[in-house]
Amino acid sequence: MKTKFLAIAFLALLPFAASADAPSYSYFDVSIQQGTFDVPAFFDFDTDGYALKGSFAVNDNWYVQFDYTTMGTDPDIGDFSEYGLAAGWHNEMWFARFGYASAEEPLGSDGSGYLFDVGVRTMVSDGFEFNAHIGMSDQGDFGSATFYGFGAVWSFSDSMGLSFNYDLRTVGDFAAIPGFDIDTTGYGLGLRFTFD
């Protein structure tokens, strides 16, 4: 069901590919995040925190990107955090990135490894970007994960805009709770600062 939804989102973007300019790959984004941390049939926590994300264009097609997210839980079992550093390629619509990912979470598992992500970013209209992505990561004891989501950016000036994201992830091989998968959701609202 979730994969089908993402495929529909990708197809919905195709009509915009020929006419849209490429979004900027040089930006800094800070956002407030909320979501859930769920082990089916075991426990379900609400989460909230913040995320930082930056991207820097190296040339017309290559960029580097970092991200950092920290979240607390309700009921409180501690905080978990993730960060990543990746290099990527893009054209007017499509992007791909590959890099390093690390995570720490309150149940005692942490790890680091790789991430791979592909997706679309397109300007639906002047000043309005829509994006979607799907990827995978393997972070040692934290487990292997598939993740996907979508977002939007509304630019109200040449250098500033409002950003929105909605992301889902399933983590398997989780060392702290063997035999169980973790499902997480996250959505956020933030400010994006663009510097071309």
Backbone hydrogen bonds, N-H to C=O, Kabsch-Sander energy under -0.5 kcal/mol:
donor,donor_aa,acceptor,acceptor_aa,energy
5,F,1,M,-2.0
6,L,2,K,-2.0
7,A,3,T,-2.3
8,I,4,K,-2.1
9,A,5,F,-2.1
10,F,6,L,-2.4
11,L,7,A,-2.4
12,A,8,I,-2.2
13,L,9,A,-1.0
13,L,10,F,-0.8
14,L,10,F,-0.7
14,L,11,L,-0.8
16,F,13,L,-1.7
17,A,14,L,-1.6
20,A,16,F,-1.8
27,Y,25,Y,-0.5
27,Y,55,S,-2.0
28,F,193,F,-2.3
29,D,53,K,-3.5
30,V,191,L,-2.1
31,S,51,A,-2.3
32,I,189,L,-2.3
33,Q,49,G,-2.3
34,Q,187,Y,-2.6
35,G,47,T,-2.0
36,T,185,T,-1.5
37,F,45,F,-2.6
38,D,183,D,-2.7
39,V,43,F,-2.8
42,F,39,V,-2.3
43,F,39,V,-1.8
45,F,37,F,-2.6
46,D,74,D,-2.0
47,T,35,G,-2.3
48,D,72,G,-1.6
49,G,33,Q,-2.5
50,Y,70,T,-1.8
51,A,31,S,-2.4
52,L,68,Y,-3.0
53,K,29,D,-2.5
54,G,66,F,-2.4
55,S,27,Y,-2.7
56,F,64,V,-2.7
58,V,62,W,-2.7
59,N,62,W,-1.6
63,Y,88,G,-2.2
64,V,56,F,-2.0
65,Q,86,A,-2.8
66,F,54,G,-2.4
67,D,84,G,-1.9
68,Y,52,L,-2.7
69,T,82,E,-2.8
70,T,50,Y,-2.2
71,M,80,F,-3.0
72,G,48,D,-3.1
73,T,78,G,-0.6
74,D,46,D,-2.1
77,I,75,P,-0.6
77,I,78,G,-0.6
80,F,71,M,-2.7
81,S,104,E,-2.6
82,E,69,T,-2.6
83,Y,102,S,-2.3
84,G,67,D,-2.2
85,L,100,Y,-2.3
86,A,65,Q,-2.9
87,A,98,F,-2.3
88,G,63,Y,-3.1
89,W,96,A,-2.4
90,H,61,N,-2.2
91,N,94,W,-2.2
95,F,119,G,-2.3
96,A,89,W,-2.3
97,R,117,D,-2.4
98,F,87,A,-2.5
99,G,115,L,-2.2
100,Y,85,L,-2.9
101,A,113,G,-2.0
102,S,83,Y,-2.6
103,A,111,G,-2.5
104,E,81,S,-2.7
105,E,109,S,-1.6
108,G,105,E,-1.5
111,G,103,A,-2.0
113,G,101,A,-2.7
114,Y,138,D,-1.3
115,L,99,G,-2.0
116,F,136,M,-2.7
117,D,97,R,-2.2
118,V,134,I,-2.5
119,G,95,F,-2.2
120,V,132,A,-2.6
121,R,93,M,-3.1
122,T,130,F,-2.3
123,M,21,D,-0.8
124,V,122,T,-0.9
124,V,128,F,-1.6
125,S,128,F,-1.4
128,F,125,S,-2.2
129,E,153,V,-2.9
130,F,122,T,-2.6
131,N,151,G,-2.4
132,A,120,V,-2.1
133,H,149,G,-2.3
134,I,118,V,-2.6
135,G,147,F,-3.0
136,M,116,F,-2.6
137,S,145,A,-2.2
138,D,114,Y,-2.0
139,Q,143,G,-2.2
141,D,110,D,-0.6
142,F,139,Q,-1.8
143,G,140,G,-1.8
144,S,172,G,-1.4
145,A,137,S,-2.7
146,T,170,T,-1.9
147,F,135,G,-2.1
148,Y,168,L,-2.3
149,G,133,H,-1.9
150,F,166,Y,-2.2
151,G,131,N,-2.4
152,A,164,F,-2.0
153,V,129,E,-2.1
154,W,162,L,-2.7
155,S,127,G,-3.0
155,S,153,V,-0.6
156,F,154,W,-0.6
156,F,160,M,-1.1
157,S,160,M,-1.4
161,G,192,R,-1.9
162,L,154,W,-2.6
163,S,190,G,-2.3
164,F,152,A,-2.6
165,N,188,G,-1.8
166,Y,150,F,-2.5
167,D,186,G,-3.3
168,L,148,Y,-3.0
169,R,184,T,-2.3
170,T,146,T,-2.3
171,V,182,I,-3.1
172,G,144,S,-3.2
172,G,170,T,-0.5
174,F,180,F,-0.7
175,A,141,D,-2.3
175,A,173,D,-0.6
177,I,174,F,-0.8
180,F,177,I,-1.7
182,I,171,V,-2.4
183,D,38,D,-3.3
184,T,169,R,-2.7
185,T,36,T,-1.6
186,G,167,D,-2.4
187,Y,34,Q,-3.0
188,G,165,N,-2.0
189,L,32,I,-1.7
190,G,163,S,-2.5
191,L,30,V,-2.4
192,R,161,G,-2.8
193,F,28,F,-3.3
194,T,159,S,-1.9
194,T,192,R,-0.6
195,F,26,S,-2.1
